[in-house]
Amino acid sequence: MVGPQYDFLSNPLGAVRSTFDTAIAAGTDPSSFEGRDWGAIPLFRRFLFDQSGISQVPLLTPTSIRFLRPHTLVRYRGMIQDMPGNEFYVGAYKDGSVWRTNKFMDVSQYPIGSSADARIWERRLLYCVPVPGLSPWTEVSAEEFGNLSMDWMSDSREKRRRDEESSDTPVSCDEVQDSPNTKRMREGEHSSTALHSSGAATDIASSATRLGYDIGSNSPPCLVKIYDSPESEMKLNDIFEFVGILTSPELQEDNEDSDLSNGFSEDPLRHFPPNQVPRLHCFIHRKLGIQDFLQNNPTVEPKLDLVKGIREALLRHLTAILGNDGVTSHFMLLHLLSKVHARDNDLAVGKLSLNLTCFKKETVSVFGKQLTYVLKNLLPFTFCIPLTVEYLNTVSLAPKKNYDTNRLETGVLQLAEGSHLIVDETKLDAGTLNSVGVENCRLLKNLMEMQQVEYDFKYYKMEMKTDTQLLILSEGKSNILPADVIVPFQPSSNSCSEAVTAEVLEAWRWYLATVRQLPHSIEQEMQKEVERDLVAARQEDRSLGTQDLSRLLTMGRLMSLSYGETSLSLEHWQMVKELERLRRQRLQ
């Protein structure tokens, strides 16, 4: 027997209701459905992944939001910026003698009434925003990630035109087209015009600053509603891709009987107006890493010959744009491959923050500008801070909880894992720091040393772990940001911007994203060799501390990974010692 053909894209609620009706018909108690699925999610997984339907799901963007119809399937990519809490809603209720469900909806399609058979369920709320510092090259892949093709948009416009001409014309749905219940549902969808008219889209753009996201990004903010997932799966600042049902803000605003006003709790969404923040009821979600933002992410093993060739080409490019300063370019490469791979109490193991000194204002205008441009083309999440006294005295670096609006107000340092932060200290002139400036300096230092950001919840403060690469450009050694490595910048020529093809850039991005994720170890014999060298170095220079020795081990690990090797070799350890000798020679 052939099963029903669901229109997952245009009418996902049809599949939800049909599977719910099937489960009820089988004698299942609706109360048992709280916190679990009744068979709808496997259907969507099969469509999205087994049948490659994921490529057909449009991505929610400022452009596509003008054409998307409510109650259709969409995808959204963003960072979890806030967790407003949980929301109670009427999950199942009786319409006469028939059980209905409101799961994956904001507004009931049928009158709920005051039935004692209503089942109150709970769902989680996530306020998501575009990833801070998202590089433009990550957003070029709109077609790959299911943006609206011309055919899709034409079809959408045609469907809207028919809907507007006659509210009695049912939306096409293959699975239960003869069902009277489905006809009632369709007739109730009187708001199945575009989710946002041009006026509503303008509302989204105009509220961008207040709601805390970048209007230049390829994603709007989005309120995601999560079902049937453990809270431990998601945390603040994680990047996720969500697939679910986009709901209609017009219905929410016009309907006075919304589930959110049912008296069970105070409306947690009153400060997230639906005409400014789209709603998405999530079926399926997955956490994203840096590699998920690569345009063409090849599923190939990082073979040594391949990695070595890419490494040499990237190192030549870095050397060229840094005025043929080979020492600085080598340290820059290690810095770009660094990440926090372990924690020992408050010590973040694996980080390698870099302070390039001897940068004057005129040097920054040439080399600093070129270096920033290159890093934005290589890394998916980059952010720049022009450090001035005025900036330190006025900016909000740490996120703060506003209990009046029940929102976590974002700060500059609320960044996604794997972000790269450039701090330009050459703009810091003499001046007086106020209390805000002093606190901001402490926050930056804490981020540099501990890889932690302090979140202010008014009645208490909480340290949130992060993994941010920090690069400081300064004239002398930074007194605000004590970096792991200080390298005096010594260019021997002008910055040279070489022409780089798109294929080469993609190879470099793949290299940086891939090799930094490789495992690493030190064999026993090599470990003895390293220990002897570190003891000798300490005897020669008593000023060397535990942090210096730990940094050399980190550099050894990164040097091996830069060649695609997962264990430290004597050759690479010798390279680290020579690089350190040249650096210390410059410091003298």
Phi, psi and omega in degrees: 000130180278131181284172181294147178262107183273142173268082188296328184282310186273332183218066180296332179295336176298317178293321179298312184289322181295316179291327176296314179299321179297317180294320179294319179297334179279359176094013180283137177287125180303332180299333183284353183275350180295125178082007178211163182268151179253012176125356181284319185298316177303326177297316181290323177297318180296317180293315186287319189251313180290325181256011177057032179287346182301328180290344180268349183279121182293146178271134180285112180224167176301334178279310185291335184295340179285339185248342184291140179265146178297154178068024174251166183275130179222168173241148178219136176242129180188174179260139177286106183267331182208154175236090185298346180123201180251160183230132174272144178208160177281103185279325179212145181202167180260129172255091190073245178254005185253132177281136175239165176229146175250011181297140182068025177223155173265327186233135180294140177275350181228154177295126182280321182069204181244039183296133178287350182273003180295139179251123182266120180244179186225145177220154182270149179245131177234127175263114185248147181228164173304148180297124181301134177074019182298123183289143183302328184292341178285342186261358181290339187275037182301320180295318181298325183262028168081034176287172186288120172282166179298323179296317181295317181293321178297318179296320180295315179299319181296319179295320178297318181300317179294321179298319182290326181290325182210113179289349180273350181283119183287149174287139182298127177208119189281337195285321184219050188293342180263000184285129177295328178296319179294322178298319178298318180298316182295318181294334179284345182276062183288348181259026184277038169274185179304144183302320180228123169287176181299327179293317179293322177298325176294323177302318179298314181294318184290336181267006186300312184297316182294326183272354170082050173211165186271116182291345177280354182282167181270013179223140170277172168290162183206136174264114184257131179253123189252136180238144165058030179234139178294144183298333183293345182288339186226144176217166179306141175076000172290148176257129182228156165250126181247139173240125182188194184266127174275127183258168189268117177293330180297319178300318182296318185287324186274337186270119182278347183259029182301147178303334183287348180249031187271004175087357181282331179199163175294141183296112181283356187250011187294341179260011175238072185303133186295338178280357178241335181232105178300152176253140177226121177268112194276130169271309190224140178220154175213141179284139183252146173243184182301320183296335180289348180260001176285143183294308179235091184271098183290136179269065180240152177287141178287076181293148189299316181296318179296313182296318181297318180296317179295320180300314182297319180293318180293319180296321176298319180294315179298320179296320181295315182283348176257028173065036180062029175270094184294323180296313180296320181294324177296315178294325178297319179297315179298320179299318182291339179267355185284152175198156176282112181252354177197162177226135177238099191057243180265004182271124177268110185272127177113344179288152177211078177289149189230128176246108175270117181261183182067022175266115173260174184300321179288330177292319180296322182296338180258291185286318181297318179295318180292320179296317178299317179299315181296316181296323177295331179277346182257327188248143184286327183235105179232147182215142182239137176240115173276098189284114174227166178298318179298318179299312182296326184280347187237331188284153174261105180276322184263140173296146181227140178276126175255106184283343176290322179257357183055042180234146169272108181281123188291158174234167183302326185271007173276090187240157178283155177299134181092006179288154176243128184242121176258126178247115179266102183268358181290343179271001183276106178261176180296143180176177183249128177273132173275189183297325177295317180297318178297317180295320179295322176298319178296320179295317178296318179295320179296320177296317182296314188275320189251349187054050177223149175235132182273120178264133184263108177257026175068302181272347176200165177238145184231131177276122178253127180289145179218176177216089186237127175280128182244129177237124182246129175253120184212163179284312174241185179301131182291129177271342180273321186239095179285097186283162177292322183230131175248122182233115173294126183278124184228079178287147178249359179205175177288156177298133182241114180269104181280148175288129182235131179283162179298323181294320180293317178301317179297323178294318179294319178296318178298318181299309183295324181284331188271309188290334179289347179266354183291147175288163181210146178211167176238120180295159187300316180296319179292326179297321178295320179297316180296317180299318179298317181294322180291322176296317179296319179296321179292323179292326180285326181225101183290348180284346179292128180251184180299322180296323178295317180292322177295323179295321179296321177295320178297318178297322177297318178298314183291326178296317178297313181297327181298337176262003181080013181262143186257006174220149184284128178255162179297322180299314182288328176294321176296323177297320179295316181296321179291320178296320178293322178297316179295323179294313181294328176298320178293323181294333180286000000 
